[in-house]
């Protein structure tokens, strides 16, 4: 075999070579299984002991729903859950409306000099530690003399949830491109008709996904709620924290299981919406 014939076979061999697949890394599967067990085993233990009939947290005596019934009969827990639900609904609606408007302005509006800075400011709550956001929010409300607990929480949660609602909408607007909107304009559609019949239906899955994420973030938030809440506006995570200061009880396990189940349902719905959107696209 000559040098020229060897050189001629090299490109063919290189083209047949498989690309690197990180999923086939030796030892990766057991390592991932260990990490998953480390992260989710405590949650599994919490859920299991929420159905324990014993009043001792770590002593199993049999299956029972008594602690869920105890939670349902507790007026303070019901009031805290109602506060969390009202705040989450209001914050979700407000944050989603602002997110859709902001995403359209950033992706479809006229270009302006501070566009990058505005995008950075919107995403800032995602990168800044939540404790800093909570303290800054508390200082702001104290400085302007605003002491309405529920209203303060609604405003604070709305601001914190905007990044979670705007990111899916922005991503969808970038994927859509401008072709359909330009075609509608060529057919003399007004801006309102364009938004109502073209843009909004295409954005609907992304808007729903962002709204679900905003709802879950607001419902589960603890630090901002603890800093901003006042008497009569205690949310469920803050109430659970107050219960745990006296020790972990089976009631805490039951409340945590309910919160975990609600969060999983909404996050699962957001993932399903995202999958349907990708398949439709």
VMD Tcl script that draws the C-alpha trace (Angstrom):
set ca {
  {0.00 0.00 0.00}
  {1.42 3.36 -1.03}
  {1.42 6.56 0.96}
  {-1.09 8.10 -1.44}
  {-3.58 5.25 -0.97}
  {-3.30 5.51 2.83}
  {-3.85 9.26 2.65}
  {-6.92 8.71 0.47}
  {-8.53 6.42 3.08}
  {-8.01 8.81 6.01}
  {-10.93 11.17 5.28}
  {-13.30 8.22 4.87}
  {-12.19 6.74 8.20}
  {-12.52 10.08 9.91}
  {-16.03 10.55 8.51}
  {-17.02 7.12 9.85}
  {-15.66 7.92 13.32}
  {-18.38 8.42 15.90}
  {-18.59 11.78 17.67}
  {-17.87 11.89 21.38}
  {-20.92 10.97 23.45}
  {-20.57 12.14 27.05}
  {-23.40 9.81 28.08}
  {-21.09 6.84 27.49}
  {-18.48 8.10 29.96}
  {-17.34 5.18 32.15}
  {-18.81 5.37 35.65}
  {-21.25 8.15 34.76}
  {-24.42 6.13 35.38}
  {-23.59 5.09 38.98}
  {-22.40 8.63 39.75}
  {-25.65 10.16 38.47}
  {-27.69 7.56 40.40}
  {-25.78 8.41 43.57}
  {-26.37 12.15 43.10}
  {-30.08 11.63 42.41}
  {-30.40 9.46 45.53}
  {-28.54 12.08 47.59}
  {-30.85 14.85 46.39}
  {-34.21 13.07 46.47}
  {-33.92 10.47 49.22}
  {-34.72 13.06 51.95}
  {-37.85 14.08 50.04}
  {-38.92 10.45 49.77}
  {-38.40 9.93 53.51}
  {-40.43 13.08 54.25}
  {-43.32 11.91 52.07}
  {-43.30 8.39 53.56}
  {-43.38 9.64 57.15}
  {-46.19 12.07 56.33}
  {-48.42 8.95 56.23}
  {-47.12 7.62 59.55}
  {-49.69 7.03 62.28}
  {-47.14 7.66 65.02}
  {-46.69 11.07 66.63}
  {-42.95 10.43 66.54}
  {-41.42 11.72 63.32}
  {-38.91 8.91 62.75}
  {-40.79 5.97 64.29}
  {-43.01 4.11 61.84}
  {-46.15 2.56 63.38}
  {-48.42 2.14 60.37}
  {-50.14 3.91 57.50}
  {-52.52 6.74 58.38}
  {-53.96 9.98 56.99}
  {-54.46 11.49 60.43}
  {-51.88 14.24 59.93}
  {-53.44 15.39 56.68}
  {-56.78 15.55 58.48}
  {-55.12 17.50 61.30}
  {-53.72 19.96 58.76}
  {-57.14 20.39 57.13}
  {-58.72 21.12 60.52}
  {-56.13 23.74 61.53}
  {-57.56 27.26 60.96}
  {-54.13 28.91 61.06}
  {-52.77 26.59 58.38}
  {-55.84 27.17 56.20}
  {-55.46 30.94 56.52}
  {-51.75 30.76 55.67}
  {-52.50 28.53 52.67}
  {-55.20 30.95 51.50}
  {-52.75 33.87 51.79}
  {-50.19 31.94 49.75}
  {-52.76 31.07 47.10}
  {-54.11 34.63 46.77}
  {-50.61 36.12 46.59}
  {-49.47 33.53 44.05}
  {-52.51 34.07 41.79}
  {-52.23 37.86 41.85}
  {-48.45 37.79 41.37}
  {-48.78 35.29 38.51}
  {-51.35 37.36 36.64}
  {-49.44 40.62 37.11}
  {-46.01 39.12 36.37}
  {-47.28 37.34 33.24}
  {-48.93 40.49 31.88}
  {-45.75 42.50 32.47}
  {-43.61 39.70 31.03}
  {-45.60 39.49 27.79}
  {-45.52 43.26 27.35}
  {-41.82 43.43 28.15}
  {-40.91 40.53 25.87}
  {-42.80 42.09 22.96}
  {-41.11 45.43 23.57}
  {-37.65 43.87 23.74}
  {-38.03 41.44 20.84}
  {-40.45 43.26 18.52}
  {-40.07 46.89 19.47}
  {-37.62 49.42 18.14}
  {-34.00 48.94 19.02}
  {-32.69 51.32 21.67}
  {-29.33 51.92 23.29}
  {-30.11 50.47 26.72}
  {-31.77 47.25 25.55}
  {-29.01 45.03 26.95}
  {-29.08 46.84 30.29}
  {-32.86 46.44 30.53}
  {-32.59 42.71 29.80}
  {-29.92 42.41 32.48}
  {-32.06 44.25 35.02}
  {-35.02 41.98 34.33}
  {-32.90 38.85 34.80}
  {-31.14 40.24 37.90}
  {-33.38 38.45 40.46}
  {-32.27 35.14 38.93}
  {-28.58 35.71 39.68}
  {-28.68 37.86 42.82}
  {-29.03 35.87 46.08}
  {-32.65 35.91 47.19}
  {-31.74 37.15 50.66}
  {-30.38 40.34 49.10}
  {-33.57 40.81 47.10}
  {-35.63 40.23 50.26}
  {-33.66 42.75 52.33}
  {-33.72 45.34 49.55}
  {-37.49 44.90 49.19}
  {-38.01 45.28 52.93}
  {-35.87 48.44 53.05}
  {-37.76 49.91 50.09}
  {-41.18 49.33 51.63}
  {-39.98 50.71 54.97}
  {-38.54 53.81 53.29}
  {-41.82 54.69 51.56}
  {-43.88 53.81 54.64}
  {-45.85 51.00 52.99}
  {-46.96 48.52 55.64}
  {-49.86 46.63 54.07}
  {-48.65 43.05 54.44}
  {-50.63 41.31 51.69}
  {-50.22 44.14 49.17}
  {-46.49 44.33 49.90}
  {-46.17 40.59 49.34}
  {-48.12 40.76 46.07}
  {-45.85 43.51 44.75}
  {-42.67 41.79 45.92}
  {-43.69 38.42 44.47}
  {-44.72 40.04 41.18}
  {-41.31 41.65 40.76}
  {-39.50 38.44 41.70}
  {-41.61 36.30 39.33}
  {-41.23 38.48 36.23}
  {-37.95 36.83 35.07}
  {-39.48 33.36 35.32}
  {-42.45 34.46 33.21}
  {-40.55 36.48 30.61}
  {-37.82 34.00 29.64}
  {-40.11 31.44 27.90}
  {-41.94 34.22 26.06}
  {-38.70 35.79 24.85}
  {-37.39 32.41 23.70}
  {-40.61 31.72 21.77}
  {-40.54 35.13 20.08}
  {-36.98 34.47 18.90}
  {-37.95 31.04 17.56}
  {-40.98 32.42 15.72}
  {-39.02 34.86 13.64}
  {-40.76 37.62 11.68}
  {-42.04 35.80 8.60}
  {-45.65 35.23 9.72}
  {-45.98 38.72 11.16}
  {-44.60 40.31 8.00}
  {-47.00 38.24 5.91}
  {-49.92 39.46 8.02}
  {-48.79 43.05 7.56}
  {-48.58 42.50 3.81}
  {-52.24 41.46 3.99}
  {-53.06 44.81 5.66}
  {-53.66 43.44 9.14}
  {-53.63 46.04 11.88}
  {-51.24 45.68 14.82}
  {-54.10 44.57 17.06}
  {-55.27 41.97 14.53}
  {-51.67 40.82 14.13}
  {-51.27 40.36 17.87}
  {-54.66 38.73 18.44}
  {-54.66 36.30 15.50}
  {-50.97 35.56 14.92}
  {-48.67 36.46 17.79}
  {-50.84 35.60 20.78}
  {-51.89 32.08 19.61}
  {-48.27 31.23 18.84}
  {-47.15 32.60 22.20}
  {-49.90 30.87 24.21}
  {-47.86 27.76 25.23}
  {-44.88 29.89 26.28}
  {-47.14 32.29 28.21}
  {-48.80 29.37 30.00}
  {-45.44 27.80 30.80}
  {-44.08 31.07 32.20}
  {-47.24 31.65 34.23}
  {-47.02 28.17 35.76}
  {-43.38 28.69 36.72}
  {-44.21 32.08 38.23}
  {-47.06 30.54 40.24}
  {-44.85 27.78 41.64}
  {-42.04 30.22 42.52}
  {-44.48 32.52 44.32}
  {-46.27 29.69 46.13}
  {-43.02 28.17 47.44}
  {-41.16 31.39 48.23}
  {-39.90 31.72 51.79}
  {-37.21 34.38 52.17}
  {-39.06 37.31 50.60}
  {-42.28 36.28 52.33}
  {-40.57 36.06 55.71}
  {-38.98 39.51 55.31}
  {-41.98 41.36 53.93}
  {-44.94 39.68 55.63}
  {-46.60 41.14 58.69}
  {-49.29 40.02 61.12}
  {-52.22 38.56 59.23}
  {-50.28 38.02 56.00}
  {-48.28 34.91 56.92}
  {-47.80 32.55 53.99}
  {-47.71 28.77 54.24}
  {-43.89 28.38 53.92}
  {-43.39 30.99 56.65}
  {-45.94 29.24 58.86}
  {-44.15 25.90 58.36}
  {-40.88 27.55 59.37}
  {-42.52 28.80 62.55}
  {-43.75 25.29 63.32}
  {-40.27 23.83 62.80}
  {-38.75 26.18 65.38}
  {-40.52 24.04 67.97}
  {-39.33 20.82 66.34}
  {-40.26 18.78 63.30}
  {-43.69 17.18 63.71}
  {-45.71 14.86 61.45}
  {-47.91 17.85 60.59}
  {-44.87 19.53 59.04}
  {-44.30 16.42 56.94}
  {-47.92 16.50 55.77}
  {-47.81 20.20 54.82}
  {-44.50 19.73 53.04}
  {-45.90 16.75 51.12}
  {-48.88 18.81 49.98}
  {-46.63 21.66 48.83}
  {-44.34 19.20 47.06}
  {-47.27 17.55 45.28}
  {-48.69 20.88 44.12}
  {-45.28 22.01 42.87}
  {-44.71 18.74 40.98}
  {-48.12 18.97 39.32}
  {-47.51 22.51 38.08}
  {-43.91 21.90 37.03}
  {-45.02 18.76 35.19}
  {-47.70 20.77 33.41}
  {-45.09 23.34 32.37}
  {-42.84 20.59 31.00}
  {-45.72 19.02 29.05}
  {-46.60 22.39 27.55}
  {-42.99 22.88 26.53}
  {-42.87 19.44 24.89}
  {-46.06 20.01 22.96}
  {-44.78 23.37 21.83}
  {-41.51 21.84 20.59}
  {-43.34 19.04 18.76}
  {-45.76 21.50 17.19}
  {-42.84 23.67 16.12}
}
mol new
graphics top color blue
foreach p $ca { graphics top sphere $p radius 0.5 }
foreach p [lrange $ca 0 end-1] q [lrange $ca 1 end] { graphics top cylinder $p $q radius 0.2 }
display resetview
